[in-house]
């Protein structure tokens, strides 16, 4: 077996002798929150899908031909029939996809969780969608598995059998996680064999071990099972096993965990795990995994960008075991291999000049599935018009809110708002948004008497208690602080600005005509610690990261006042 492994993976050892000094950090290859990456190659094209949780559309599909430069080409779940996120709590929704290809068809597996309470006692059912043209952004409606669990993965054996492998729990009381598997009918999703527990992980078999994210590979006549373990925090890691069949029995890699930065919490990349691997046309192997870049100040880690996607080389040792990143901790740079330099993050600017009535850039998201369209690019050409609905930010529903991920710790977001509210319930503005209990907003609001007065409203939300760098609060409560700043005119446009750095955000505005706004000094109404965007209250989760957004709300009432946004601008580095 050793000789055949060396023969198959010979290009890897040649590659390992090359060293390239990189002028730019390659990692993360998908900056801004892009957790749970799964990677696929078809011909010379690589594809990655990641998790989106309660954002709509679900599961972005990224494309690359060099593993470094990635383009967002669409989303696998982009229709309400595929993803109906009505009332879904923060960090539920679409979890951990698996992207695979077989006989001309692309398959994407997903799990959509709608509640966190006993309505779903053993986790929800997973499913897959298909397409024959991944660039078309047209995917089928879901084909459901019978099994209850999450992180489903498809594997085609050489005899034609198709396996579904997933993470599940033994019962709703003990909640001991394990890797389960059965054979399925790939046309219907129906089970062909009973579910079997095929692996319990390498950590102690208790409720905190959480073996999940399984992927099965057949490499040179040997089956490998790659999983994530240790939960989604600092103990997150990847381990790999091998065996004679897709179901094992599994031999443990003596070098496990093969990806784990948590042994040294001073490393710049943490929470590493949930990996997937792929072979290049030239024979070498690569892996992707999630990781976090903590920005430390005092006792707290600021991780408002959330879990991003990192790239690393995969080699094989003399006994045929895969070695991730040459056995080194995952880092922002890759040494020992030759890849094109990654360009610096670029400014994103959208002047909303599209002739389409829908938002045309794939990088925009809604919060949950909209009940009906509330935006237009044609009603007032050159503007994004948002029609306010009754939902406010923080309501567990679908506010008139459009979001785009923050991609750099130091990043400036700005927009210009044309808005004339008629009451103190009518409000539109900009937000740096994580979820229902973690968003900070600056907007324009009307006066209580409806006389045309306008105010800048600044809303800050923070956890009620800060007790540690991971579980920040001991209660589910938050503290909201609201301030009001009068505007001097009833009709002039207002520039809204959010400036982020590694440990804080500042919210500001300026007022004037379109021709003089760029010359008007910004007035900052608040600066707040970004730790409030990093960790949820107790009993909630931290699975995503921060996004910038624009919104329009009637704060519990219908709104007849449109909000027109002149442009959207994100500048990395501020």
N, C-alpha and C positions, 0 to 999 in steps of 0.2 A: 504493500500500500504506500509506503514511503516513496519508492521510486516513481510510482505513477503520479503522486501528488507533486513531486518536484518537476516532473515533465509537464504537467498541465499548468503549473503556476510559475514556470521559469521566468516569464516576463516580469513578474513581481520583483524577483531578486535583482534583476538588472536595474529596475526602476529605483530600488531602494538605495543604490549607490550614487544617484544623482542628487545634487543639492542646488537649490535655487534661492538666492537671497531676494525676498519679496519686498517691494517698495510699499505695498499696501497690504493690510491684513485681509486675507481671503475670508476668514470666518468672522461672523456667521454669514453663510451664503444667502440665507433668507433672513435679513435683519427685521426687527420688530416681531411681535409674537407670531410664531409659526410652529406650534408644538406638534409632537407625535408624527414626525415625517416618515413617509413611505416612498421609496424610490423604485423606478422602473426604467429599463432601457429597451427600446425597440429600434433596431438598426443603429443609426448614428444619433438618435434622439433620446434624451433623458427626460423623465417626467417625475415630479414630486407632488404629492398631495399632503395637506396638513389639516389639523382640526380647526373648527370655527365655533363650536359650542352654540350659544344662542344667537349668533350673527347669521344673517341671511344675505346672499346665497351661501350655501355650505360647501366646504371642502374645496379650496382653491387648487387649481392645477397649474403648476409651473413647468416651463419647458426650457431646456438648455441643450446645446451641442458640445459644450466644453466643461460642464460640471461647475463652472464658476459664475457665469453670467446667466441669470434666470429671468424669464419673462412670464408674467401671469397671463395665461391664455383663456381662462374661464373658470367655471365652477361646476362640479359634478351634480350638486343638488341646487338647482336654480329655478325650480317650479314649486308652487304650493303643494302639488300632488306628490312631490318627493320629500318635502320638508315643511311641515305645518307646525311652526313654533308658536303656538298661541298660549300665552301665559307661562311659558317655560322659564324656570328660575335661572338666575345667573349661574354660568358655568355648567349648566345642563346642556341640552341640545346635542349637536353632532360631534361625536367623539371619534378619535383615533381611526383614521381610514386605513385601508390596505389596498394598494394599487397593483394590479397584476394584468398580464396579457396572455391570451392563449388562442391560437388558430384564428387570428384576424380580429379578435374582439378584446376590448379593454374592459376590465372588471374593477369596480371600486366598492369595497365593503365599508360599511359604516354602522354605527350604533347611535340611535337618537334617544336620549333620556329626557322624559317630560316632567318628572317629579323626583323629589328626594325622600319622600316619605313612604309609608307602607303600601301605597297604591301599587307600587312595583317592588315586590318583595325580593326578587332574585335578579334584578336588573332587567331592562327591556329586551325585546327581540332585536337582533341585528338583521341586516339585509345587504343586498348588493344591487348596484345599477350597472348598466352596460352601454357601450357605444362602439361602433366600428370606425369612427372618425373622432379622435380625441380633440382635434382642433375645431370641431364644429360647435362645441358647447351644447350639444344635444345628447342627453343621456336618457336612458329608459326610466320608467317608473320602478319603484323598488320591487325586488324579488326577495321575500322574507325567508330567513332560516326558521327552523322550529325551535332552536336552542335559545335559552335565556342566558345572557351574558354580554360581554363587550370585547372590543379589540379583535373582531373576527378577521381571519386570514384564510385565503384560498390557496390550495396547493393541488396541482395536477401530477399524479404519479405517472411513471413510464408505462404502466399497464392501462391507463385511461381512467383510473379511479380518481375522484375529486374529493378532497378532504376540506372540511371546515374546522378550523382550530381557533379556540377563543379562551378568554379568561372568564371564569365563573366562580360562584361560591357554593359551599356545601349546603347551607341552609340560611334562612333569614335571621337566625338567632346567633349562631357562632360566627358566621361570615368568615370562614377560612377559605382563602382564595386558592385556585389551582388552574392549571391549563387543561382544558377539556377538548375533545375531538370526536367527530364522527364523519362517515362518508355521506355525501349528499348527491341528489340529482341536480346537476347544474342548470337544467332547464327550469325546474319548478322551485328549487330550494328545499324540496322535501328530504327528510332524513331517510337514509337507506340502512343505517346501522344505529344501535343505541349510542348515546353519549358516554364516553369513557374518560376518566381522569388519567391523563397520560404523564403528568409531571406536576410536582408540588414545589418546585423551585430549589434553590440552594441555601436559602436562609431558613431559620427556624420556622416550622410550619404553624404559624399563628396568624392572627388577623392583620398584623402589621407588615407581613412579608410581601403580600400583594404581587405574586407572579402574574404578569400580564404582557400585552403587546407581543404575542407569539408570531414568529415567522419561521416557516420550514423551507429548507433548501436541499436540493440534491446536487452535490458537488463531487464529481469523480467517484460515483457509485456509493457515496456515503451521505446519509441524511443528517442534517444539522437542524437543531431547534434553538433559535435565538429568542430570548425573552428579556423583558424589563423586570426589575425587582426593587423592593425597598420603598415603595410609595413615590410621591411626586416631589418630595423635598430634597434636602441635602443628601439623604441616603439613597437617592435614585441611582440605579446602575444597570448595566447589561451583563448577562451571562450567556454562555453558549454550551450546548451539549451535542453529542452525536450518537447515532445508532444505526441499526440495520434496516429500519423501516420508518415510514412517516409517523408511526406511533411509538417508536422506541423499541425495546427499552433503552434508556438514555445513559450514556457514559458522561460523567461530569468532567469538564475541562479543568485540569489541576491549576490553571492560571486564572480561573474565575475570581472576581469579576473582570471581564476583559475591557470594560469601560466604566471607570468610577473615579471621579475627582474628589469625592467627599472625604477621603482620608486626609486631605490637606485643605482645610477650609480657607486658607489664604490664597489659593489659586484663583486666577481671574475668571475662570469659567467653572460653574458649579451645577449641581442637579443634573448631571449628565446621564443619559440613558434613552430608552425607547428607540432603539436603533434598527436600521434596515440596511442591507448590502446589495450591491449590484456589480456585475462584471462588465468591463469596458470591451469594445471590439478588439482591442489589442491584447486582451487576456488579463490585464491587471484588475484588481478588485478595489471598490470604494465603498465607504459607508457614510450614512447620515445619521444624526442623532440630535435630540434636543439638548439644549444647555441654557444656562442663565448666566448673565454677566452682572454680578452684584456690584453696586456702587455703595461702598461702605462709608458711613459717617457715624461716629459714636457707637452705640450699641445696636444699630439697626442696619440691615441690608436693604438698600433701595433697589428694587427689581421691577420697576414699572414697565419695562419693555417686555417682561414675561419670558417665556421659554421660546428661544429662537432655534433655527436649524443650522447645524454645523456639519462640515464635511471632513472626512479623514481617510487616509489610505488604509487598506486591509492587505496584509501579507499573510503567509502561512509558514508556520515553523516546521522543523524537520520531522515532526510527528503528525503533520497534517492539520494542526489546530490553527484557526484564524487568529491573527494578532492585529488588534485595532491600534492605529496611530503609532506603530512601531513600539507599542507597550508604554508609550508616554501619556501623560494626562492630556486631555483634549484642550486645545488652545485656540487663540485667534489667528495663529499663523500655522502653516503647514511646511515643514522642512523635510528634505529627503526625497521630494518628488517634484516633477516639473508640471506646473499649471500656469495658464496665463494670469497675469496680475488682474486683480479685481479693481475696477474703477471705483473711485470715491463715490459715496452716496451723492446723488444729484438732487437738485431742487425739483419738486413736483409743482407744476403750475397748470391750472385749468381755468380758462376764461369763459367756460360754458357757452362756447360758440357752436356747439353741435346743432344740427338741424333735426335731430331726433328728439322725441318727447321723453325718452328714457335716458337715464344716466349711462353714458357710453363707456366710461373707463371701468375696467374690471376690478379696480382696487377699492371701489366704494362698497359699503355695506349698509344694510338696514339692521335695526335691532328687532330680532324676531321677524316672523313673516308678516308683511303688511297686509291688512285686510283689503285695501284698495290703494291705487296710486295717490300719493299726496305731493308729488313733485312734477315739475315740467321744465323743459329747456326751450319751449317754443311759445309759451304764453306771453312772455316778455323776452324777446330774443337778446342774447348776450347776458342773461341772468339765469341763475338757478332759482326757481320759485318754489317755495315750500308753503303749502296750505296747512295751517295749523289744525291739529285735532285736539281732542279733550285730554289726551294723555300727556302727563308731564314726565320729565326725566326722573327716573326712580320708580315710576309705576311699573308694575310687572306686566307690561303689555307692549304695544307697538306704537310708541310716540312718533311724531313727524320728525325724525332724526336720521341724518345721513352721516356715516362714519368712515374714516380711513385710518389705517394703523399708523402709529408713531413708529419711526424706523431708526431713530438715533436718540441717545440720551440727551444730547445737546441739539435741540430742534426748535425752530420757531414756526408757529402756525398763525396765519392771518387771513382775514376775509373782510370784505366791505359789505355792510348790511344797509339796505334801503327798507325802512320799516316805520310805519306810523300807527302805533297801537292806540286803541280807543278806550282801554280800561287797564286797571292794575292786574287783571287776570291774563291779559294778552301780552305774550312775551316771546321774543326770538333772540337767538344769539349763538355763541360758540361754547364748546365744552371740551375739556380733556376728560375722557370717559373710560372707565373700566367696566362698571356694571351698575346695577340698581342701587347698591349701597356705597359706591365709590365713583363719584363724578364731581367735578368742580367747574362751575359755569360762570360766564360773563355774558349778559344779554341786555336787551333794551326792553323796558316795560313802560306801560302807560300809567297815568296818574289815576287816583281813586275817583276823581270827579268827572272823568271823561272829557276834560277841557283841552286835550291835546298836549298836556305836559308829558315829558318823557324822562325816564330815569335809567341810568346804568344800574342793573342789579348784579351783584357779585355774590355767588353762593358757594360756600366752602363746606365740605362734608369730611369729617374725620372720625376714626374709631373712638369710642368713649374711653377706652383704656389702651395704653400701650405698655405691654408687659414683657415683650421679648421679640427677637428678630424674626421668628417664624409664626407663632400664634400670637398676634398682636393684642387680641382682646379676650377678656373672659366673659363678655356678654355679647349679645347680638345687637347692642345699641350703638348708635352713632350720634355725633353732635353736629348740628347744622348751624352755620353762621351766615347771616344775610346782611349785606350793606347796600345802601342806595345812594347814588351820586346823580344829582340833577344834570340833565343836558341843557344846553343853552338855546337850542332851536327845536322847533316842532317837526322839521322835515329833512334836515341835512343828513346825508349818509354818515354812517358811523363805522370806523375801522375797529375791528376787534382783533386782539393779539394775545396769543398764549406763547410764552417763552419757557421752554424746559431746559434744565441742565441735569447733572447727575443726581442731585439730591433735592431739587425744588422746582416749582413752577411759579411763574408770575403771570397775572392776568391784567390786561390793559386795554385802553381805548383811545381814540382820537375822533374829533368831529369836524366836519367841514364839507365843502363842495368836492365833487369828484376831481376837480383840477388841482385843488390845494391840499388834499388829504395826505399826500406823501410828504409834504413839508411841515405838517402839524406834529408837534411833539406828542409822544404817547404818554398818557397818564396811567400809571399802574395803580390799581385799586386793591390788590392783594398779592402776597407771596406766601406760599404754603409748602410744607415739607412733603416731598413726594412719597414718603413712607405711607401716607394715607391712600396712595394708589398702588401699593405693593402687596398688601395682605388684607384679606377679608376678615370680618368679624368671626368669632368662634362658631364652629359648626357649618361654616360655609367653606368655599374652596378658592384656591388661586390657580386657575388653569390658563388664563388669558394674559393680556397685557393692555397697555394704554392705547387709546385711539383719540384722534381729534374729530370733532363733529360740529355740525350746524343743526339747529332745531327751530321749531315754531310750535307753540303750545297755547291752548286756552286755559290751562291749569284747572281742568275739571269741567270746563264748559266748551261748547262749540266756538270756534273762532272764525270770523269772517275776514280777518286781516291777513293778507299774504305777506310773506317775508321774502324779499328778493336779495340774493347774494351775488355780488359782482364777479368774484373769482374765489378760487381756493389755492392757497400757496403754503407749501411746507418746505422749509429751508434747513437741512441738516447743518449743525454747527451754530445755529442761531442766526 
